[in-house]
Amino acid sequence: MHADPEFSPEGGSPASGPSSDEARFERIQTASHQVRTELARVIVGQDDVIDQLLLSLFAGGHCLLVGVPGLAKTLMISTLSETLSLSFNRIQFTPDLMPSDITGTEVIQDDPETGERRFMFLRGPVFANVILADEINRTPPKTQAALLEAMQEKQVTVGGTRHRLKQPFFVLATQNPIEQEGTYPLPEAQLDRFMFNVKVDYPSQDEELAIMQRTTSGEPVEVKPVLGAEEILELQKLVRSVPVADDIIRYALRLTRSTRVTTGEAPEHVKQHIDWGAGPRAGQYLVLGGKANAILAGRSHVTIEDVRKVAHPVLRHRILTNFAAEAEGVTSDHVISRLLEEIPTDGR
């Protein structure tokens, strides 16, 4: 299997000069600060979640947010789309949702001039810049698969005709990890299309108090748009142009290959607790996420710490634990944390 060229870690357009790069780096940092400021007017806390959403945004990836109901996952995504001045559609996934309800369908229409009948394509809600796929595991696999082509190829095919999607294009999906009755777990092939699997945890006591005070009084807050579509596409090119040293790429490679039980790089605890490890796309996203993190941290080069910071959201949904791990209470996050402790960062 070959890695997707779209996710080449060295992809992107070259910089036009040091002064131009400096201005563009400053712009992406300013933009991320402004987005955080606007989100903070509506969302209390969840700083790590917002950081990962921004990293995914500037890296051009999709996000899966996993958390119990009531943690503002949907509000966070819709508010983010407002700060980005992008078109936004919410799709509430249900067991009776059909693929055409997402992608669109062809209908027969009479031509008023010729009187002839012809097919006309009616676009579905997927034709927007930001798609909120709410409770994506509530719909059958056939409908879930309708998003696969859109997420990977940035297009949908209906009636043999390809229809390009708006750019930039992000799928931000939510999922409830507790209630599994009547749900359809996402297949590994679709999970792999998400750059990050973001865990949304309960707020702290002070944050929850602020939420109760803010949401039970006053008027709804309106956020201001910060970035437009064209500027986001330029910033994504900037992220891809960030240089990465070979030892950083090799570290991401070792981290990815250490999750595979069939390779010699896998330690014993991985072989005991993992049935299936991460594929090549994980290594690509580790490097790409590291690039985005470096720029948001104010650096024009990637360090190993940048890769380590995105390791959990990149790898947690690409590692399949076995029955022994479940019996011992070992999760994919536990495995990733142990690998980060064991794999040397000095290239040895």
Secondary structure, 3 states (H helix, E strand, C coil): CCCCHHHCCCCCCCCCCHHHHHHHHHHHHHHHHHHHHHHHCCCCCCHHHHHHHHHHHHHCCCEEEECCCCCCHHHHHHHHHHHCCCCEEEEECCCCCCHHHHHEEEEEEECCCCCCEEEEEEECCCCCCEEEEECHHHCCHHHHCHHHHHHHHCEEEECCEEEECCCCCEEEEEECCCCCCCCCCCCHHHHCCCCEEEECCCCCHHHHHHHHHHHCCCCCCCCCCCCCHHHHHHHHHHHHCCCCCHHHHHHHHHHHHCCCCCCCCCCHHHHHHEEECCCHHHHHHHHHHHHHHHHHCCCCCCCHHHHHHCHHHHHCCCCEECHHHHHHCCCHHHHHHHHHHHCCCCCC
